[in-house]
Amino acid sequence: MRPITCLAALSGLATVLLTPAAWAEATTYPLTIDNCGQQVTFAKAPERAVALGHNSAEILYLLGLEDRMAATAFWPNRVLAELEAAHAKVEVLTVEFPTLEAILAQQPDFVPAMLVTLLGPDSKVAKREDFEKLGIPTYLSPSACTVVADTQNRTGSAVNSVYGLRESLWSMDLLYQEIDELARIYDVQDRGQALIADLKGREAALRAEFARRDDLTFLFWFSSPSPSDDAYLAGGNGPSGYIADVLGGSNALTTEAEWPALGWEGIMAAQPTVIVAAQVDRKRWGLDEAQTKIEFLTTDPAVSQMDAVKAGRIAVMSGASMNPSVHTLYGAEELAAQLRSFDLP
């Protein structure tokens, strides 16, 4: 199914899929939302949002709200192709982590964020109270709130769980909640429901196509500082695990760590059916590029002997899809297109 690419199309889809009774009531301000256990009140619809993270920005773009955004930051990957025109209207502070000073210089009246590393108690960028003191409402992605600290080293010493644990499989329901709440904050509920309906339809189509297989496993490689370093992988219950589940398989890593770092001996022992090499556009590490990953996989004397490598079952997917975001479903579709051509055992 071809992704919906414009606001007019979204509105049309909503008219078809939703009866008048299904439309949400208009927002009454002040609006108070319970966000990650914190009460956030909006006196009116925001006009100068600074979106921290590609997911927060892209949801607002998909809702047609780019004219109510002052800036955005943190883009490990380029914006979705269908959103380039909207993205061009909004200032990008940095593709990496911004400073609090740079955010405040935009005089924001709303700061949504996709990760606790961007807006959390231990964030080096900003904490929610930094904005609360200035009367600026914030919003943290519900997906970020479901990651818990690994206080008891539950993953063991073999993997690095510094980014926390996800105790149950992530699902698009958390993203649908985020879209719905952002739409209510801006009083554009019709656009939010149309977007949710489109994504749900695409998700259902993938599940209907790919039958469940216990022998199909995926290993998702996000990046590495160098070939000699441990690889940063996508954990078992994160969005990559969801993608594997949608396509009838499972994550080759069963650890609850959100972003485990694992040596290649451990990776080879996992024996995945398919290796997914992330394309990361930020250019921080040499192995951010998918092609560099593939060159390592196919030339390293030991790694090249993995069954998936020898059979050519190496797929490429946007690194942004491995973070909980609208990119995740696009990543599932991207991976599905390649999976159809693989000679699976």
Buried (B, 14 or more C-beta within 10 A) or exposed (E): EEBBBEBEBBEEBBEEBBEEEEEBEEBEEEBEBEBBEEEBEBEEBBEBBBBBBBBBBBBBBBBBBBEBBBBBBBBBBBBBEBBEEBBEEBEBBEBEBBBBEBBBBBEBBBBBBBBBBBBBEEBEBBBBEBBEEEEBBBBBBBBBBBBEEBEEEEBEEEBBBEBBBBEEBBBBEBBBBBBBBBBBBBBBBBBBBBBBBBBBEBBEBBBEEBEEBEEBBBBBBBBBBEBEBBBBBBBBBBBBBBBBBBBBBBBBBEBBBBBBBBBBEBBBEBEBBBBBBBBBBBEEBBBBBBEBBBEBBEEBEEBEEBEBBEBEBBBBBBBBBBBBBBBBBBBBBBBBEBBEEBEEE
